[in-house]
């Protein structure tokens, strides 16, 4: 018997790990024992299993029964193991009685909670369960009838290219014998309808200025981390909504990884973005790993999507500093007494913030529509200094906005979302064909290969003074995206200068 445990890193992505259930019996005083580091729910399963087997009309073996959850070094949690352990005990009883059948040759994956009356209850996590069954080379997947529609939907959405073993849903434990002996064929029906998220081409978005739309176009086409700074009322929050709508559909592998992480967190569906407020604590952002129990944080749940950081300067210092590793390595490392574990956190950072605590503009003209700043100079300096240094250096685009939606509407310079989305999509497709991945996700060694293949490109880039290699690489990434947006094969000197201005716009 197998069941899905947390996961292991497989080829850089998370993959559920399949574990085996071993069983042994002997002629001794009747005893039912579960070993292999079971958690409280697993230890209590002994009574549920015995009651379910007897309520279903089967006989519980009158022997010493030992069930081992292998590997024994990993702590077992949850009630999903009930069905697998009960099937193992039932088959062991058949062997004792010398009842012949095809069951010894089948590798069965079972996943469900048992009631005392024999009912098989849903435990969810279909994506992880199917992935674990595939890694364990299962011949049959046995689940709760209430979970069958979700499992078939997960197969259609995430594992369409895989050879899936038969999936049989049962509502009562008495149906196990027919399923295990291959006397019952799997039922094939229409899958449950997937939850719909907002489509990329939305037309219900509020208008934004053309200049803001151009910044979002660059960030979306090249998957660049960006930060928008400006006074209240300039449309920073609206710009983030535009950016979400400009995101492309994720790859199949990214979708699977996000679904695994969402299920580990107890969620049925994963959103294409995570919105983080000012009260977020580092533990909630990074996640936790203790006693063999994993709880992914917001950085990992945003994998393959967008991390929206509202009022980023208002974040606590520890929360801001926690961004260093995911922005640089696209990973979160959880180092605890139990050991170290890496989680994928490959997201696009999209943040906004004010220029000062009051949300105004320093030295704003009296006849300006912009709100004046009422803060003391030292207060403003301390506020902006919060986002200086290492974190600012890891962001691709830092832009200050001063024109709001109202002013843009009055002057007729608002961006058209359909046009922006189409241009972004064309540029993204060109970049993927040229480099294999958006420039914002190109590793430093990949960027050096691009420069080595184009000596003229290196000369233009080296003519610009840089503060660090990271600054140099960030500028090159932005320049590659700008060139694609302008239908050019590679950037020229003017594009490099524009990219450099976007890099240091908020510094």
N, C-alpha and C positions, 0 to 999 in steps of 0.2 A: 504494500500500500504506500502511496506517496501523498505528500501535501506540500503546498507552497509556503516556504519560510521567507524571511525578509528578502534579501537579494544579494547578489554578488556583482562586481563590476565585470562585464563581459564586453571586450572590444571597446572599452571606453564608455559603455552605456550600462544602465542598471538592468539586471535580469534576475527574476525570481529564482531561488535555489530550491531544488527538489530534494526532499528527504524521504527516507524509507522507514517503514514500520516493520519490525521483525517480531516474531512471536514464537514462543516455545512453551510446551506443556509437559507435565510429568505426573506420574502416579504418586501424588502426595496429598496431604490435607488440602482440600479445595481452597484456593486463594487466587485473587485477581490483583495483579500488581502492575503498575505502569512505571517504567524507569526511563532514563535518558533526559534528565533535567526538565521535568514537566513543571509548568506554572500552575497556579491555583485552579484555573479553569480546566486544565488538562487532567490534573489529579482528581478533580471532582467528577470527571467523565466516567469513572468506574461505575458509579451507581446509575448514571443515565444509560450506559451501554447495557448493563445487566437487565435493567427494567425494559429497555426497548426490545432486546432480543426475546425476552420471555413474553412480552405483550404481543409480539408478532407471531407467536406460535412455534418458535424455535426453542431448542433446549440449550441452556447455557452449560458448557462443559463442566463436569464435576471433577475437575483436576486443578492442579496448580498451574495457572496461566500467567506468563510474564510477557508483557508487551514492551519492547524496547524501541524508543524513538531515536533513530540514528541520523546524523552523528550526535552522540550523547553530550558533546561539549557545548551545544547551542541550546539556549533556553527556549522552550516551546510555550507559546501563548495562544489564547483564543479557543473557541468552541468548534471551529471547523474540522478539527481532528476526530470528532466523535464518530462520524460515519466510517472513516477509514479504519479506525481501530475496531469498530463493531464488525465490519466486513471481515477483517483479519481473524477475529475471534470465531465468527461463524464458519469460515473456511477451515480453520483449525479443528472445529468440532466435526465437520464433514470428514476430514482426514482421520480423526479418531474413530469415527463410525465406519470408515472404509467405504464411504459413498463415492463412487467414481463419477467423474465429470471432467469438463474441459478446464475447470478453474485452476489447476496447478500450473498450467502453461500460460496463463494470462497475467499481464502486468496491469493492475487496476489502479486508477487514480480516483480517489473518493474525497469529497469535500462537502460537508454539511453538518449541521447541529442536530442532535437527537432529542426528542421529547420523551418523557417517561412512558407515554402511551405508544411509542414507536413512530410518531410523526417525524418527518425529516424537514428541518427548518432551513430557511435561506441564511447564508452568511456573507453573501456578496463577494467582492474582489474577483470578478470573472477574468479580467485580463491577466492578473498574476497567476491565477490557477491554471489557465490554459497554457501560459508560457512555461510554467513549472512542469505540466504534464508533457509538453513537447520535449523539454530537456531531459525528462525522465523516461522517454521512449514508452509512454503508456499505450496500452492496447485498447483501453476503455476508460472513458471519463464518466464517473457516476456522481451526480449532483442532486440537490433538492429541486423538485418540480417548480417551486416558486422562483428559482434562479435560472431556469432553462432559457427563458427569453433573453435575459441579460447575457448569458454565455453565447448564445447564437449571434446576438448583436455584436459582441466583442470579436467573435470569429470573423464576421463580415467586415468590420471596421479595421481591425488590427492584424488579422492573420489570414487574410484572403489568399496569400500565396503559399501558405503552409498546408501540409497534409495532416489534417486534424483527425484523430481517432474518433470513433462513434461516441456521441454524447447522449446519455440517457438520464432523464430527470425522473426521480421517484418521489412520491408524496408520503409513502409509509415504508418502514423497513421491511415489511413482509414482501415487497416487490423486488428485494435484492436478489433473491435466488434466481428468478427468471432472467434478470439482467446479467448476472454473473455467468450463468450457464448458457448465455447466448440464445435463450428462448424468446427474448423480446427484442424487437428491432427498434432502433432509435426513431423517434418521431421527428419529422421535418416539417416545420411550419414557418410562416412569415416572421421575421425577427421583429423585436420591439422597436418602435420608432425612436431614433436618436434625438436627444435634446438639441434644439437648434440654438446656435449662437448668432449674434449679429453678423450679417454678411459684410465682406470688405467694402463693396460698393454701396455705401450708405449715402443717402441724399437728405437726411434729416439733421445734418450737422450745421451748427451756427457758422456764419462767415468769419473768416480771418483775413488779415492783410496779405497781399502777395508776398511781401518779404518773409513773413512767418511761414507761409506755404512753401516757399523755396527752401527754407531751412529744414522743414519736415520732409520735403522731397529728398534732400540729400541724406538725411538720417535714415529714412525708410529704405531707400534704394541700396545703400551700402551697409545697413545694420550698424550704424554708428551710435555710441553712447553720447547723449547730449544733455545739456542743462540750460533751461531758459530762465533768465533773470529779468525782472522788470517790476514796475509799480503795480498796484492793484488796478484791475480793470483793463489790462492790455490783452487779455485773452489767453493767458498761459494755460489755464485748465482746459479751455476749448481746444487749444493746440494739441494737448495730449490726447483728447478724444479723436482728433484727426489722425494722429499717429497710430492709434490702435486700429482705426479703420483702414490704414494703408498697409497693414502687415500682410505678408503672403501666407498661404496655407502651409503648415509645417509638413516636413517629410514623414514617411511612415514610421521610421525608427524613432524620430523625435516624439511623435504622437504616442507610440507605445511607452516610451520612457516617462512621459508626462502622466500617462494613465497609471503606470505602476506607482509613481510617487504619490499621485492623488489617492489611490486606493490604500496605500500604507498610512496616509494621513486620515483615513476614514471618510473620504469624499467619493461620491459616485462619478462626478464629472470634473474635468479640469478646464478652467477658463484660460483663454489665450493671453491673459495678463493678470498681474497681481498689483493691487493698489495699496501702498504702504503709507500710513499716516505718521504724524510727528511723535506719537506715543510708542512706536515700535521699539522693543527691547532687543539687544543683540541675540539673546537666546531664541527669541521668536524668529529672527531673521536667519540665523545659522542652522537651527535645529538642535536636536539632542540625540545622544546615543548612550544608553545606560542599561546595564543588566541585560544586554542582548536585545533591547527594545529600541527601535529607531523611530524618531519623529522628525520628518523633514521640515525644514524651516521655509520661510517665504522665498529665500534666494533659490532653493531647489525647486519649489513649486512653480517658480517663474521660468524654469528651464524651457528653452525653445520658444519663449514668448517675450513679453515686455514687463519690466519692473517699473511701475509708476511711483515716483517718489514725490509726493505732494509736500510743498514747503520744505524742501531739502535742507536749507540752512537751519531750520528749527529742530532737526534731528539731534539726538544726544551725540556726544563725541564718540562714544563707544560704538553706537550704531553706524555712524558714518565710517569709522575706521574698519568696521567689519566688511565693508565693500571692497577692500583692497584685493583680497584673493579672488573672489568671483569675477571682478572686472579684469584682472590680469590673467588668471589661469583658467577661468571658466569652471572652477571647481570650488567646493567647500570642504575643508578638512576638519573633521570632528575628532579631536584628540582627547581621549578620556582614560581613566584608569583601566578600563576594560580593553583598550586598544585604540587604534586609529581607523577611521573610515572616511572615504572620500565619496561625496555626492556630486552629480553633475549640476552645474548652475550656469549654463550658457544662455544668458538672456541679454536683451538690449535695455540698457538703463535710460529712462526718460524722466528727467526731474524738472521741477520748477521751483521758484523762490522769489522773494521780494529783495529789493536793494537795501532795505533797512527795516527795523522792527515795525515802524508805523505804516509801511507799505507805500510811502511817497517817493518823490524824486528829489535828490539833493540839488539845490540851486535851480529849481524850475522857474522859468520866467513867469511873471505875474499874469500875463495874458495867455498862458498855456493852459490846455485842457488837462494836463497831467497834474495829479495831486502833489502839493508841495510837501517836502519832508520836514518834520518837526523834531527830529532827533538831534542830539548833540553830535559833533563830529567824531568824538572818541567812541560813542555808541555805535555809529555806523561802521567805523573801522573794525571794531570787535565783531560785529555781526557778519561782515563779509569775510573776515579772517577765518571764520569757522570752516569755510569750504576751500581754503587755500591748501597749498602743499601737495602731498601725495595723491589725494583723491582727485583734485582738480587736474593733475597731470595725467590721470588715467582716463579722463573723459575726452572724447574726440572733439565735440563741438560745445563751446560755451558762448552763448549769445545773449545780448541785452536787447530787450524789446521796449519800444516806447510808443509805437502806434497801436491803438486798440481797435476792436471791431467797429465801434461807433464811428470813429474817424475814418476808417477804411470804407465803410458804407457811404459816408458823406462824400468821399472823394472818388468813389467808384473803382477802388483798387483791391477789391476782394478776390481771393483765389477761387477758382471753380474746382470743386472736388473731383468731378469726373475726369477733367483734363489732367489734374495733378496725379490722380491714381493711374491713369493710362501711361503718362510719361514715366512715372516711378516704376511701373511694371516693365516697360520696355528697357529701361536702364538696368534694372535688376537682372533681367534675362540676359542682357549683354554681358554683364559682369560675371554671372555664373558660367556662361559659355567661355569667357576669356580666362577666368582665374579659378573656376571650380567652386568658389564660395564668395560671399560678399566681402568687399575689402575690409570692412570693420571687423571681420573674423579671421583675416589672414594672420598667420603667426609671423613673428619677426624674421625667421629663417626663410619663409616664403616670400616676404617682401624683398629680402636681399637677393633672392633668385630673380625676382622681377627686375631689379636694378642691374644685376649682372648681365641679363639678357638684352638690356637697352643702355649702353654706355652714355648716350646723350641724355637720357632721363636722369642718370646719376649726376651728371655735370650740372644740370638745372637745379636739382635738389640740393647739391652740396654748396651751391652759391648762396643759400639761405642759412643764416646763423641759427643754431638750435641749442637748447639748454641741456638736452639729454638725447640718448638714442631713442627713448620712448617718444619724446616730442617729435623727433625726426620721422619715426615710423607712423605716428598718428597723422602728421601732415601728408605723408605719402598716401595713406589710406583715403583721406578726404579728397586728395587730388585725383586719384583713380576714379572715385565716384563722380566727381564733377566732370571729368572727361567723358564718362559714359553718358551722363545726362545731356551732354552737348554733342553726342554722336561722334566722338573722337576716339581713336584707338589708344592714345596715351596723352597724358597732360603735357602742356607746354609751360613756359616760364610764367605767363600771366595766371594760369590756373594754379600753379604752385603758390603764387603770391596771394591769391584769393583763399586758398586752403589755409595758408599760414595766418591770414587775418581771422578766419573763423576759429582757428585753434586758440588764439590769444585774445579773443573778443571779450572774455569775462575775466581775464587775469589782471 
